[in-house]
Structure formats: structure tokens, C-alpha cells
Amino acid sequence: LTSDKSKSNPSTAASGTPQSLKLTYPETLDRIKEEFQFLQTQYHSLKLECEKLATEKTEIQRHYVMYYEMSYGLNIEMHKQVSHLLVCCFAPFLLKLYVFFLISFIL
């Protein structure tokens, strides 16, 4: 965190006199302030991005649950229709006793 003046003149940088250090304090403070402001800006933008991603995650989870419920409902409905179709198609070929058991089993 030394100044550009001390880099251009190695004798003052190496001497370490209090006067040469006093000249670099304002520059050092300005540099620290700039870096701090830059880090604050980065932190703020990353925080906003994190909040945005958390919102997207919640929305995706909500959609996943909705699709899962729809899929489950469709699966149940499909099994009901297949069972009903089997009863309708094969009932005439079965004895009446078996038809009664089959209908009571399916329903």
C-alpha cells in the first residue's frame, strides 16, 4: 500500500522517514476507501443475486410439487380407466360369480 511516488524514488521508500510515510497516508486511505466501496458494491450485487436465486428456487419447487400432484392424479385416473375398460371388455366372457367378485375387487 505504498504510493506511486515511493515506487518512482526508491531512496525515499527505503529511508522510511516519517515525512515520506505521512505523504502516503492520504493515498493509502483513499485506496482503502475505494476498495471498500468496490467490495460493498460487489456484496450488494451478490446479495441481490442470491435473493433472486432463492426466489427462483422457491418458484421451481412450487412448480415441481404442482407437476408431481398432476402426475399422481393422472396416474390414478389412468389406472381407474384401465380397470373399468378391463371389466367392460372381459365381463361378458366370465361367469356371473366371477364378474361379481371382479367388480367388488376393482371398486
C-alpha atoms as an extended CHARMM CRD file, in Angstrom:
* protein
*
       107  EXT
         1         1  LEU       CA              0.0000000000        0.0000000000        0.0000000000  PROA      1               0.0000000000
         2         2  THR       CA              2.7940000000        2.4070000000       -0.8230000000  PROA      2               0.0000000000
         3         3  SER       CA              2.3050000000        5.3470000000       -3.1110000000  PROA      3               0.0000000000
         4         4  ASP       CA              3.4580000000        5.7110000000       -6.6800000000  PROA      4               0.0000000000
         5         5  LYS       CA              5.9060000000        8.4200000000       -5.5740000000  PROA      5               0.0000000000
         6         6  SER       CA              7.7550000000        5.9940000000       -3.3280000000  PROA      6               0.0000000000
         7         7  LYS       CA              7.9420000000        3.4870000000       -6.1900000000  PROA      7               0.0000000000
         8         8  SER       CA              9.4870000000        6.0470000000       -8.5140000000  PROA      8               0.0000000000
         9         9  ASN       CA             12.0170000000        7.1690000000       -5.9200000000  PROA      9               0.0000000000
        10        10  PRO       CA             13.4760000000        4.1470000000       -4.1370000000  PROA      10              0.0000000000
        11        11  SER       CA             15.6140000000        6.2480000000       -1.7940000000  PROA      11              0.0000000000
        12        12  THR       CA             12.5770000000        7.7890000000       -0.0690000000  PROA      12              0.0000000000
        13        13  ALA       CA             10.7900000000        4.4480000000        0.1310000000  PROA      13              0.0000000000
        14        14  ALA       CA             13.8030000000        2.7410000000        1.6100000000  PROA      14              0.0000000000
        15        15  SER       CA             14.6220000000        5.5280000000        4.0370000000  PROA      15              0.0000000000
        16        16  GLY       CA             11.3040000000        5.1650000000        5.8610000000  PROA      16              0.0000000000
        17        17  THR       CA             11.3400000000        8.6960000000        7.2150000000  PROA      17              0.0000000000
        18        18  PRO       CA              8.1510000000        9.8250000000        8.9190000000  PROA      18              0.0000000000
        19        19  GLN       CA              7.6400000000       12.5520000000        6.3450000000  PROA      19              0.0000000000
        20        20  SER       CA              7.6170000000       10.0830000000        3.4360000000  PROA      20              0.0000000000
        21        21  LEU       CA              5.1010000000        7.9130000000        5.3230000000  PROA      21              0.0000000000
        22        22  LYS       CA              2.8620000000       10.9060000000        6.0220000000  PROA      22              0.0000000000
        23        23  LEU       CA              2.6490000000       11.5880000000        2.3140000000  PROA      23              0.0000000000
        24        24  THR       CA              1.3340000000        8.0960000000        1.6530000000  PROA      24              0.0000000000
        25        25  TYR       CA             -1.3470000000        8.0420000000        4.3670000000  PROA      25              0.0000000000
        26        26  PRO       CA             -3.9930000000       10.0240000000        2.4260000000  PROA      26              0.0000000000
        27        27  GLU       CA             -3.3180000000        7.9980000000       -0.6970000000  PROA      27              0.0000000000
        28        28  THR       CA             -3.4930000000        4.7770000000        1.2890000000  PROA      28              0.0000000000
        29        29  LEU       CA             -6.7370000000        5.8510000000        2.9180000000  PROA      29              0.0000000000
        30        30  ASP       CA             -8.2040000000        6.7830000000       -0.4520000000  PROA      30              0.0000000000
        31        31  ARG       CA             -7.1970000000        3.4160000000       -1.8640000000  PROA      31              0.0000000000
        32        32  ILE       CA             -8.7360000000        1.6100000000        1.1370000000  PROA      32              0.0000000000
        33        33  LYS       CA            -11.9450000000        3.6250000000        0.7290000000  PROA      33              0.0000000000
        34        34  GLU       CA            -12.1140000000        2.7710000000       -2.9630000000  PROA      34              0.0000000000
        35        35  GLU       CA            -11.5400000000       -0.9180000000       -2.2970000000  PROA      35              0.0000000000
        36        36  PHE       CA            -14.1230000000       -0.8840000000        0.4830000000  PROA      36              0.0000000000
        37        37  GLN       CA            -16.6920000000        0.7820000000       -1.7740000000  PROA      37              0.0000000000
        38        38  PHE       CA            -15.9110000000       -1.7380000000       -4.5050000000  PROA      38              0.0000000000
        39        39  LEU       CA            -16.3630000000       -4.6170000000       -2.0530000000  PROA      39              0.0000000000
        40        40  GLN       CA            -19.6080000000       -3.1000000000       -0.7830000000  PROA      40              0.0000000000
        41        41  THR       CA            -20.8880000000       -2.8520000000       -4.3420000000  PROA      41              0.0000000000
        42        42  GLN       CA            -19.9180000000       -6.4550000000       -5.0290000000  PROA      42              0.0000000000
        43        43  TYR       CA            -21.5460000000       -7.5840000000       -1.7780000000  PROA      43              0.0000000000
        44        44  HSD       CA            -24.7490000000       -5.7430000000       -2.6200000000  PROA      44              0.0000000000
        45        45  SER       CA            -24.9190000000       -7.1930000000       -6.1430000000  PROA      45              0.0000000000
        46        46  LEU       CA            -24.1680000000      -10.7150000000       -4.8690000000  PROA      46              0.0000000000
        47        47  LYS       CA            -26.7970000000      -10.3310000000       -2.1660000000  PROA      47              0.0000000000
        48        48  LEU       CA            -29.3830000000       -9.2980000000       -4.7590000000  PROA      48              0.0000000000
        49        49  GLU       CA            -28.3940000000      -12.2210000000       -6.9810000000  PROA      49              0.0000000000
        50        50  CYS       CA            -28.6640000000      -14.6090000000       -4.0350000000  PROA      50              0.0000000000
        51        51  GLU       CA            -32.1500000000      -13.3100000000       -3.2030000000  PROA      51              0.0000000000
        52        52  LYS       CA            -33.1450000000      -13.6620000000       -6.8550000000  PROA      52              0.0000000000
        53        53  LEU       CA            -31.8690000000      -17.2550000000       -6.9360000000  PROA      53              0.0000000000
        54        54  ALA       CA            -33.7090000000      -18.0550000000       -3.7010000000  PROA      54              0.0000000000
        55        55  THR       CA            -36.9230000000      -16.7230000000       -5.2510000000  PROA      55              0.0000000000
        56        56  GLU       CA            -36.3410000000      -18.7830000000       -8.3990000000  PROA      56              0.0000000000
        57        57  LYS       CA            -35.6410000000      -21.8730000000       -6.2820000000  PROA      57              0.0000000000
        58        58  THR       CA            -38.9180000000      -21.4150000000       -4.4110000000  PROA      58              0.0000000000
        59        59  GLU       CA            -40.7850000000      -20.9750000000       -7.6890000000  PROA      59              0.0000000000
        60        60  ILE       CA            -39.1810000000      -24.0960000000       -9.1960000000  PROA      60              0.0000000000
        61        61  GLN       CA            -40.0340000000      -26.1210000000       -6.0860000000  PROA      61              0.0000000000
        62        62  ARG       CA            -43.6330000000      -24.9160000000       -6.2920000000  PROA      62              0.0000000000
        63        63  HSD       CA            -43.8230000000      -25.9710000000       -9.9500000000  PROA      63              0.0000000000
        64        64  TYR       CA            -42.2660000000      -29.3430000000       -9.1010000000  PROA      64              0.0000000000
        65        65  VAL       CA            -44.9290000000      -30.0030000000       -6.4470000000  PROA      65              0.0000000000
        66        66  MET       CA            -47.6730000000      -28.9150000000       -8.8360000000  PROA      66              0.0000000000
        67        67  TYR       CA            -46.4070000000      -31.2210000000      -11.6040000000  PROA      67              0.0000000000
        68        68  TYR       CA            -45.9420000000      -34.0870000000       -9.1610000000  PROA      68              0.0000000000
        69        69  GLU       CA            -49.5460000000      -33.7390000000       -7.9490000000  PROA      69              0.0000000000
        70        70  MET       CA            -50.8170000000      -33.5890000000      -11.5310000000  PROA      70              0.0000000000
        71        71  SER       CA            -48.7750000000      -36.6490000000      -12.4910000000  PROA      71              0.0000000000
        72        72  TYR       CA            -50.0120000000      -38.5830000000       -9.4830000000  PROA      72              0.0000000000
        73        73  GLY       CA            -53.6260000000      -37.6360000000      -10.2450000000  PROA      73              0.0000000000
        74        74  LEU       CA            -53.2650000000      -38.6500000000      -13.8900000000  PROA      74              0.0000000000
        75        75  ASN       CA            -51.6850000000      -41.9580000000      -12.9010000000  PROA      75              0.0000000000
        76        76  ILE       CA            -54.5920000000      -42.7550000000      -10.5640000000  PROA      76              0.0000000000
        77        77  GLU       CA            -57.1310000000      -41.7650000000      -13.2160000000  PROA      77              0.0000000000
        78        78  MET       CA            -55.3630000000      -43.9110000000      -15.8190000000  PROA      78              0.0000000000
        79        79  HSD       CA            -55.4690000000      -46.9580000000      -13.5360000000  PROA      79              0.0000000000
        80        80  LYS       CA            -59.1790000000      -46.3960000000      -12.8780000000  PROA      80              0.0000000000
        81        81  GLN       CA            -59.9250000000      -46.2020000000      -16.5950000000  PROA      81              0.0000000000
        82        82  VAL       CA            -57.8620000000      -49.3080000000      -17.3660000000  PROA      82              0.0000000000
        83        83  SER       CA            -59.6850000000      -51.2280000000      -14.6350000000  PROA      83              0.0000000000
        84        84  HSD       CA            -63.0480000000      -50.0380000000      -15.9490000000  PROA      84              0.0000000000
        85        85  LEU       CA            -62.0600000000      -50.9980000000      -19.5020000000  PROA      85              0.0000000000
        86        86  LEU       CA            -60.9900000000      -54.4720000000      -18.3960000000  PROA      86              0.0000000000
        87        87  VAL       CA            -64.3000000000      -55.0150000000      -16.6180000000  PROA      87              0.0000000000
        88        88  CYS       CA            -66.2890000000      -53.8130000000      -19.6210000000  PROA      88              0.0000000000
        89        89  CYS       CA            -64.3310000000      -55.8670000000      -22.1610000000  PROA      89              0.0000000000
        90        90  PHE       CA            -63.9290000000      -59.1460000000      -20.3080000000  PROA      90              0.0000000000
        91        91  ALA       CA            -67.0450000000      -59.2650000000      -18.1400000000  PROA      91              0.0000000000
        92        92  PRO       CA            -69.2000000000      -60.9110000000      -20.8290000000  PROA      92              0.0000000000
        93        93  PHE       CA            -66.7400000000      -63.8030000000      -21.0360000000  PROA      93              0.0000000000
        94        94  LEU       CA            -66.6830000000      -64.5440000000      -17.3220000000  PROA      94              0.0000000000
        95        95  LEU       CA            -69.1830000000      -66.3960000000      -15.2230000000  PROA      95              0.0000000000
        96        96  LYS       CA            -71.5640000000      -64.1970000000      -13.2660000000  PROA      96              0.0000000000
        97        97  LEU       CA            -69.9680000000      -65.2010000000       -9.9810000000  PROA      97              0.0000000000
        98        98  TYR       CA            -66.5350000000      -64.0810000000      -11.1490000000  PROA      98              0.0000000000
        99        99  VAL       CA            -67.9740000000      -60.8290000000      -12.5110000000  PROA      99              0.0000000000
       100       100  PHE       CA            -69.3800000000      -60.0290000000       -9.0760000000  PROA      100             0.0000000000
       101       101  PHE       CA            -66.0190000000      -60.6850000000       -7.3980000000  PROA      101             0.0000000000
       102       102  LEU       CA            -64.1690000000      -58.7560000000      -10.0800000000  PROA      102             0.0000000000
       103       103  ILE       CA            -66.4100000000      -55.7120000000       -9.7740000000  PROA      103             0.0000000000
       104       104  SER       CA            -66.2460000000      -55.7470000000       -5.9810000000  PROA      104             0.0000000000
       105       105  PHE       CA            -62.4460000000      -56.1120000000       -6.1370000000  PROA      105             0.0000000000
       106       106  ILE       CA            -61.9480000000      -53.2350000000       -8.5830000000  PROA      106             0.0000000000
       107       107  LEU       CA            -64.3690000000      -50.8390000000       -6.9590000000  PROA      107             0.0000000000
